[in-house]
Amino acid sequence: MAIWGLGSGYPLVVRSLLTSIVEPHHVGTLYNTLAVLQTIGSLIAGPLMSISFRRGLDLGGGWIGLPFLGASILFMVTTVAIFSVRLPVHHLSEAEPTTPEAEPTTPGAEPMTPEAESLVDEMGSQRA
């Protein structure tokens, strides 16, 4: 039960990893594709588990756990595939700002002028 509990977050980790790889405007398409693949996987997994359990019962002995052996092999293969994915590393170039003061507060906005900064400071001191 504890091992099953450790693996319960696996789909969320995969979804998060894939979301960080795609561009923001493709996230909806990604989620839709993942939902379709999960549904297809569920439709295929049920009968396969039943067949492997029936085959394990026919073989007898330790082969009764054949469905669990098959599932663990599939999880190992997907774990290797997930860990082989490398996220792109964004390096700061010389031209990019490195301090928060040099970056605009809103994407696409220009930095505040000294006059606007003094007006914001005055408004903040009036509230205090």
N, C-alpha and C positions, 0 to 999 in steps of 0.2 A: 504494500500500500504506500509506503514511504517513497519507493522508487517511482511509482506511478505519479505521486504528488510532485516529485521533482520535475517530471516531464510535462506537467500540465501547462506550463507557460511557454512551451516550445513554439506553438503556432504564433503567439504574440511576438516572440523574439524574431521569428522569420519575417513576419509582416513588418515589424519595425525596421529590420535590416533592409528589406526591399524598398520600403518607403524612403529611406535615406539615400538610396542609390538613384531613384528616378527623379525627374524634374517635377516641380510642384503641380504643373498643369496636367500631368499624366497620372496623378495619384488615384483619381476616380476610376480610370481605366484599369489600373493595377488592382485595386480592391475588387472590382467587378470580375476580373480574370481569376483572382484568388478564390472568390466565392464559387465561381463555376467549377474550378479545379477541385475545391473541397467537396462539392456535391458529387462530382464524378468519382472522386476517391472514395466517398462513403458508399456509393452504389456498387463499386467494385470490391471494396474491402469486406463487406458483409458476406457475400457468397464465397470469397476466397478463404476467409477465416473458417467458414462452415466446412468447406471441402477439406482444408488442411486438418481440422479437428477430426473429421470422419476418417481421414487417412491415418492420423495418429492413433485413433482407437483401433483401427484394423491392424496396425503394426504392433500395438500393445507396448507394455513396459514404459520406458521413459519417453517414448515417442508421443505419448498423450499430450505433451507440451509442444508439439509441432507448431501450432499457431503462434505461440509466444516466441519460439525460435525464429520463425519467419518474420514476425513483426520486429524483433530486435535486430535482425540483419538489415531490414529496410531502414530502421532508425539509425543504425550505424552508417549506412551508405549516405543517408541525407545529412547526418551530422558532419561527415567528412566533406560533403559538398558545401555545406554552410560555412564551415571553417576555412575552406579554400577561397572564399570570396574576400577580396580586399577592398576596403572602402577607399575612395580617392582622398588624397591628402591635399588640403588647400594650403599652399605656402604663401606667406605675405611677401610681396615684392617690395622693392625700395620705394615705389611710387605710392603704395597703399598706406593710409594713415595707421599708426600703431597706438595712438592714444584716443580715448573716448571723446576728448574735447574736440579733436579735429574731425570727427565724423558727424554728419548730420543726424538729427534725432529721428527724422522720418525718412524712409527710403525715397529718394528723388528730391528731397528738400535741401535747400541751401543752408549753410551754417548761419547762425544769428549774427546780426551786426552788433557792434558795441552799443549802439543806441537801444536796440531791442533788449539786450542783456541787462542794461541799466534799468529799463522800464520793468522788466521781470523782477529784478532785485527790489525795486521800490514797492511793487505790488506784494512781494513776499514779506517785506518788513512791515507793511501796513496791516497784514493779517495777523502777525505775531503780537 
